[in-house]
Amino acid sequence: MTQSETPATRRSPFTRRADRGGPRATVRQLIPYLLEHRGVIAVVIVLSLLLAAASLAQPLVVSRVISVVEASEPLGGLVWLLVGLVVAQGLLSGYQHYLLQRTGEGVVLTSRRQLIARILHLPIAEFDTRRTGDLVSRVGSDTTLLRAVLTQGGVEAIGGIVTFVGAIIAMAIIDPVLLGLTVLVVAVALGTAGLLSLRIRDASRQAQERVGALAAAVERSISSVRTIRAAGATEREIAATTEEAEGAWKMGVKVAKISALVVPVAGIAMQVSFLVVLGVGGYRVASGAITVANLVAFILFLFMMIMPLGQVLGAFMAINQALGALGRIQEILDLPDEDAGDRALAPLAIMVGPANETVLPHAPAIEFDDVSFAYARTRPNDPADPGNASPDAFAPEPDVTDRQHVLRDVSFRVPRGQRVALVGPSGAGKSTILSLIERFYDPSVGSVRLGGLDLRSLDRAELRAQIGYVEQDAPVLAGTIRDNLLLGSPNADDAQCEHVLRAVNLGAVLERDPAGLDAQVGEDGIMLSGGERQRLAIARALLAAPPILLLDESTSSLDGVNERMMREAIDAVAAGRTLLVIAHRLSTVIDSDRIVVLDQGRVIGEGTHGELVETVPLYRELAEHQLLV
Ligand SMILES: Nc1ncnc2c1ncn2[C@@H]1O[C@H](COP(=O)(O)OP(=O)(O)OP(=O)(O)O)[C@@H](O)[C@H]1O
């Protein structure tokens, strides 16, 4: 999947290089996460040093106890000193453990915060090519692996190094010959283990990618559960999702295999060196080169030397694992914000005043001027790599030919305060026009203007504050009716909420549930009918009282009553504002000021209903089909 960059394939902000190795992170990228907690980490390091001192003191005290016992002298406070050292060590390490876990959670929180903020600011085009579940998994699962950098020995290893060096010095003083032998055995074994654990980084990243693919598959299955049930595809969907779970399991096992190789190699190092010390040390005691007390102290120091090595190795593995996950996190954090690269912004306030007046009085509210637009084309997942749901599997085609344009030379105007309808067959590009007005995408050619100003020169947030947008599908969010209404107008009171609900003929939903505004609407508003969902979304837009409203009418067939309610709702929202509505039923737009007819991305006619019936055959056909002429 590797793709070389040539001038012909110069990348747009949405293009990603599809490296075979996937996104990688370096230790340098990990450091800022740790620096944020430098105070606590400093405390932990001090605790590690104290713990190291407490450990190093113990063999010396033990050796002294043996010598005292051998010489039949009184022990005095030596035993209490030893007990004190052990208890202090226990308490300090408990506190250190808590601090590390807490800081680990802090690192996870920081990365989650950053990811959530970045994801919600990504350009809309990113969501066209990425799988929701994979993004969710990066926030939920990948971030947790960063915790291990702190909790699996990373910071304690610093104290461990002191213990290690102290133990080596003590052993060198006791018996340099024995030390030489020990270091040789340990170095060989640990070198091998270190090399092995380097492989954990890639394996861990792949494992996380599989978890991402699994999350995406589960998300797909759950969000489409009704369709899947109705299609009798439950078992096939279970099999497909389970296959993703097995993919994640396989990669998890691969990580386990690598760490399973590392752990015994480290264990062998310890055992062999212990046996060497015991054998050679015993011989040296017999030959009078060292005393029994010294040999015991040497063996205790040996343990102290090996233990931190285990810690360092554990930390090394954890860091490599975390870097695998950090690569996936960083990949999202490195994406540009929606606003990245915007030109200097004109304040909208000069254009649309509180009473809807403008310094450009003759400019229309919305104007499309020779606009052509193509979506960044994506290619599907590589079938040879079924679990690969990583964004690298997608890469927009570099050249956009006319064939791929979904809008071509589109020009039309929506005069201020008027009601304009867009009609045309499915796929004609109607919803795309609304997306361009919301600046979810920018036109490839031409310009879209609001009050005479090119949208690209306006601040997105201010622009959107002027526009109410009612999407065609699933415009209701899980939560209560109130949550839905307050989404765009958090300060509205109950009376205002109830007023807009009644304006769109939704007063009945308040009465039918005793919870009223606090009634739950379920995931995607499933507890409401299609018509009610659409009208709730209109009520939400209405509450914000925007001067311009874009309405993508629901395609679901509405019965007579609902259709009337919808027409009344549209009349209610049209009063005193500019309205651009995509109509699937001509009856809802027949009395619009203007109707723009689109076909295959082109404007093929514009006028009133009466004019279009006469002049545009496609419109006449639509009207005849809907029994209007
Ligand atoms: N996010 C997207 N990425 C790629 N192509 C898209 C995207 N959204 C729409 N398209 C394509 O653009 C074309 C126009 O789609 P659009 O949704 O604007 O049509 P429409 O007229 O609103 O259709 P309908 O009446 O069925 O809602 C279609 O061919 C569609 O496949």
The ligand as an ORCA input file, in Angstrom:
! r2SCAN-3c Opt
* xyz 0 1
  N     -19.635     12.600      1.624
  C     -19.625     12.196      0.347
  N     -18.513     11.660     -0.188
  C     -18.492     11.273     -1.478
  N     -19.536     11.387     -2.321
  C     -20.674     11.910     -1.839
  C     -20.771     12.337     -0.480
  N     -22.028     12.818     -0.287
  C     -22.677     12.693     -1.468
  N     -21.863     12.150     -2.400
  C     -22.199     11.917     -3.808
  O     -22.552     13.151     -4.372
  C     -23.649     13.016     -5.253
  C     -24.748     14.008     -4.867
  O     -25.235     13.676     -3.581
  P     -26.281     14.557     -2.788
  O     -26.489     13.927     -1.464
  O     -25.850     15.972     -2.814
  O     -27.568     14.371     -3.705
  P     -29.071     14.751     -3.405
  O     -29.557     15.429     -4.621
  O     -29.178     15.477     -2.114
  O     -29.730     13.304     -3.288
  P     -31.002     12.840     -2.421
  O     -32.187     13.531     -2.992
  O     -31.044     11.369     -2.654
  O     -30.716     13.205     -1.009
  C     -24.097     11.582     -5.166
  O     -23.616     10.904     -6.302
  C     -23.436     11.049     -3.916
  O     -23.061      9.720     -4.086
*
